[in-house]
Amino acid sequence: MRSALVFARKETFEILRTWRVFVLPAILLLFAVTGPLIAKYTPELLSAVAGDQFSSLRLPTPTAGDAYAQWIKNLGQIGIFALIIIYGGIVSGERRSGTAVLVLTKPVSRVAFVVVKAVVNILYLTLLLAAGTLVTWGVTALVFGDAPGGPLWSSALVWLVLAVFYLALMTLFSVLIPSAAGAAGLGLGLFVVISVAAVWRPVADWSPGGLLGRASTLAVGTATDQVLWPVLVSLAVAAAAVAAAAAVFRRQEL
């Protein structure tokens, strides 16, 4: 247990001392600040650009829900893409650099090596999402004068489950595929397949494919049905992926 905590500390310091501490936070901060502004001023920009051609077109008045929906939309597309690319080498990068060999000469098991890396990075992602959601909340309140917290935080939590699902898969892919680019490519391909398959109702109701749509629905303050099962299935698959990654890594040659 003590060795796992020491490794968790090492993993935390590694995040803080490498490019990972800048890239993902910068992306989330950009989305958090610009999302409410885009939601607020897009109708005005469209009206100004279109001029008299679309003078008869009445655009709906933007609300705080539109700002929240923009936040979730950005997270669900570019945010997931960035996460998949960043974590394509979460394990294989340590193997290539030789760090894994050095760590495993200490009293750290291979199972702990994989599980601790996954848990630390999930906690890191959770903190980033909380900070970004707070910024979105604050900017929305400034721009719209009204920012109910329930829709925003409930939608963010649903997106977090989706992010944990993909981070767990990238942990497994990074164990199976030595190349970070190869693991990221597989992750992006799977993301596309799941997103397309989610147009079929059973997939949306019983798999991670339905999480993004339900997060978007919650963001605008609309009740959504059957969010529990996609959440439970996603978390179960995530746990299974990390367990499989640990089992495979335990038998691999370094």
Order of alpha helices (4+ residues) and beta strands (2+ residues): alpha-alpha-alpha-alpha-alpha-alpha-alpha-alpha-alpha-alpha-alpha-alpha
